[in-house]
Each structure stands twice: as structure tokens, then as C-alpha cells.
Amino acid sequence: MRTRETGQPGQGAGDVPSRRPLVLAALAGFAVGGGVFGLLWALSGVHAEALQDARDACAALDRVGAIPDTTRSGASRSLTTMSAGQLHRMTAARELSAAAAEVDPAYQPLADHIDGVSRMVFSLHFNDLSGQRHLAQAEQQCARL
């Protein structure tokens, strides 16, 4: 501001304080608040997508159909096959659960169990106790989603 007497910058009797710091502070607060709001909004969508991926993985696992369990005594140990569609659904379940776990680590146990089931299915070793345990755990976790 310029003084009335000299026309030079300075504080005179009729000078009004500058609003520039107040305006700059308001703009900075708006920018920071908008950034935080945007970040929270973006992150909330990511976790919702992870939940949807986990649910879709469970749906794909369910669509695989009955997976033979030849671990019981007296069960037929003959080679059991699965259709190409079942194998594709098993792959989809494994990939979707891995995608969910990548975004949200809370879904890592589900991804691990579905991966264990897929290894059993693709090897056609339905008498694998570990694979059958993974199947039971994956079904339990899917029921909780």
C-alpha cells in the first residue's frame, strides 16, 4: 500500500492491512482439504473393488461345481477329470482372489486357500489332504463375505 503523504509504500494513518496472507491461507487450506478428500474417496473405491473381486472369486469357485474328494478310505482312486469350463472357472477364481489380495491384504488368506485348491485341481490329485483342507477353508471364508 502507498501512503497518502509520500505516495511511497509503507504504513500510513489510513492504510488497510493486506488480505493477501488470509487469501493465500484459505487457498492453501482448500487445496490440502480437497487433496485429502480426493485421496480418501479414491482409496474407498479401491477397497470396494477388492471386496467385489473376492466375491467374484467365490462365485467362480462355486461355479466350478463339486470337486471330488478321494481322501476317504474306500473312495475311488481312479483318475477323475474336469471339463475345460471348470478349469477356466478355477483359474478365474484364483486370479480374482489374487487381485483382491493385492489391493487389500485382508483377502490374502482367501487367495492362499483358493490357490491351494487350484493346485490340487490342476494336478488332478483329489486325494491331496492339503488341497481338500484349502477347499474347506476357502468355502468358509467365502461364506463370510
N, C-alpha and C positions, 0 to 999 in steps of 0.2 A: 504494500500500500504506500501511497505517496502522501506526504504531509501537505497540508494546505499552504503553509507558510513558505516552504522552500521548494516544493514540487519534487523532493527527493524521497527515496524510500526511508522508512523509519516509523516510529510510533509518535503520532501527534495526538492532540487532545480529542479529535473527532474520529480517530481510526477505529474500525471494526475488526475484531480478531478474525483471522483467516479460518475458513471452514475446510480448507484442503485436508488437514490431518483427519478430521472427522469423516469426510467423504472417502478418503483412502482406506481408513479403518473399516468403514461399512462395506466397501467393495471387497476388501480382503476377506472379511467375515463371510460375505455372501459366496465368494469363490470357494473358500475352505468348506463351508457348510454344504454347498452344492456338490463338491467333490466327495465328501463323506457320505452324503445321501446316495449319490450315484454308485459308489463302491458297495454300500450295503445292499442296494437294490440289485446290483449285478451278482453279488455273492448269494443272495437269497434265491435267485433263479437257478444258479448252478447246483445248489443242493436239492432243489426240487427236481431238476433233471436227473440227478443221481438216484433219487428215490424212484423216479419213473423207470430208469434203466434197470434198477434192482427188481421192480415189479414185473417188468417185461421179461427179465431173465427167468424169474419164477414161472411166468406164464409159458415161456418156451420150454422150460424143464417139464412142466406139467403136460404140455402137448407132445413131448417125446413118447409118452404113454408108459405102460408098465415095463419096468426094467427087470429082467429076470433075476431071481436070487437063487443061485445054485450052491449056496454055502451050507444049507441044511443037509443033514445026513439023509440019504435016500433020494435026494433031488437028482434029477437027470443032469449028468455032467456032459451031455452031448453039446456040440457046438451050436450055440444059438446065434442067429443073425438078426440084424435090424435093417429096416429099409433105409434107403438113401434119405428120404424125408425126415426120418427120426434122427439120423446122424446130422443132418443140416440143422435141425432144431436144437440138438445138443450143442453144436458149435455156436449157434446164436445165443443160447443160454450162457455158455462160457464167456463169450465176448462181451455180452451186455453186463454180466456181473463184474467182469474186469474193468469195464468202462465206469461203472458205478463206484467201484473201489478206488479207481484212480482219482476221481473227483472228491469223494468223501471216504476217508479211511474206515469209517464205521461199517462199511459194506465189505471190508476185506475178508472177514470170516466167511461170508456168503460166497464170495468169489473163490476162496480156497476150497470150500466144500464142493461147489459146482465143478471146479477144475478136477478135483479128485474123482467125481462121478464121471466126468468126460474121459479121463484116462482109462477108467475101467470099461466104459462103453466102447471106446475106440479100439481097445485091445481085445475086446470080446471075452474078457476074463470076468464073468459074472459071479464067479466063486471067490472073488477078492474081498476079504472081510473089510479091509480098509475102505474100499470103494463103496461097499454097502453101508458102512458107518457114515461115510460122507453123504450118501444119498439121504439117509435118515436125518442127519443134521441139516442138510440143505432144505429138506421139506419142512422141518421145524422152523427154521429161520424164515422161510417163505410164508408160513402161516402167520408169523408175527408182523409181516409188512402190511 
